[in-house]
Amino acid sequence: MQERLIKLTHVLGEIIKEHRVATGKSMYKISAESSILKSTWRRIENGTYKDVNLSSVWKIAEGLEIPPEELIKELREKLGDDFSLIEE
């Protein structure tokens, strides 16, 4: 479970960084607009934030000016259909 959660957070961070760079916004600006601490935003992008909650994903999506479901959709695509956090 822990390895899969780490993979999930790393991939989510990569997706978020790709979108932020595409907006041309600095980490400082987008974190301020999203009401998320810059250090937290950095940890999320680097994949070192242990478990991003739904409200944070929503704020991040708003800061990136994309629907929250777009982040989840891209995450699912990159992780693949066989990815699961539930241990079998």
C-alpha positions as a printed Julia matrix, in Angstrom:
88×3 Matrix{Float64}:
   0.0    0.0     0.0
   2.73   2.48    0.96
   4.59   2.01   -2.34
   1.4    2.56   -4.32
   0.54   5.7    -2.36
   4.04   7.04   -3.02
   3.6    6.33   -6.74
   0.21   8.07   -6.74
   1.56  11.2    -5.06
   4.58  11.36   -7.38
   2.46  11.08  -10.52
  -0.06  13.63   -9.21
   2.79  16.02   -8.49
   4.13  15.62  -12.02
   0.7   16.36  -13.5
   0.23  19.43  -11.31
   3.68  20.76  -12.21
   3.05  20.24  -15.93
  -0.17  22.26  -15.7
   1.43  25.01  -13.57
   4.31  25.42  -16.01
   1.81  25.52  -18.88
  -0.02  28.41  -17.18
   3.23  30.35  -16.9
   2.55  31.01  -13.22
   5.28  30.86  -10.61
   4.85  28.54   -7.68
   4.63  31.61   -5.43
   1.8   33.19   -7.46
  -0.27  30.05   -7.94
   0.05  28.96   -4.32
  -1.1   32.41   -3.16
  -4.05  32.35   -5.57
  -5.0   28.87   -4.36
  -4.64  29.6    -0.63
  -2.06  26.84   -0.32
   1.29  27.45    1.34
   4.16  27.62   -1.14
   6.03  24.95    0.81
   2.99  22.67    0.62
   2.61  23.3    -3.12
   6.31  22.49   -3.6
   5.98  19.23   -1.64
   2.92  18.24   -3.68
   4.74  18.91   -6.96
   7.79  17.01   -5.74
   5.66  14.07   -4.65
   6.82  14.3    -1.05
   3.45  15.34    0.4
   2.15  12.11    1.88
  -1.53  12.23    1.01
  -3.22  15.14   -0.76
  -6.82  15.56    0.4
  -9.79  16.32   -1.82
 -10.11  19.96   -0.77
  -6.46  20.55   -1.69
  -6.93  18.89   -5.08
  -9.93  21.15   -5.65
  -7.96  24.31   -4.73
  -5.06  23.21   -6.91
  -7.37  22.64   -9.87
  -8.91  26.07   -9.39
  -5.46  27.64   -9.3
  -4.57  25.79  -12.49
  -7.88  26.9   -14.01
  -8.95  23.36  -14.86
 -11.82  21.23  -13.57
 -10.81  19.05  -10.59
 -11.92  15.95  -12.46
  -9.28  16.69  -15.12
  -6.53  16.05  -12.55
  -8.14  12.76  -11.54
  -8.66  11.75  -15.19
  -5.0   12.42  -16.05
  -3.88  10.64  -12.9
  -5.91   7.56  -13.83
  -4.53   7.61  -17.39
  -0.92   7.81  -16.21
  -1.3    5.2   -13.48
  -3.19   2.76  -15.69
  -6.37   0.8   -15.21
  -4.72  -1.85  -13.07
  -3.55   0.63  -10.41
  -5.22   0.27   -7.01
  -4.57   1.41   -3.46
  -6.53  -1.54   -2.1
  -4.35  -4.48   -1.18
  -5.58  -7.78   -2.5
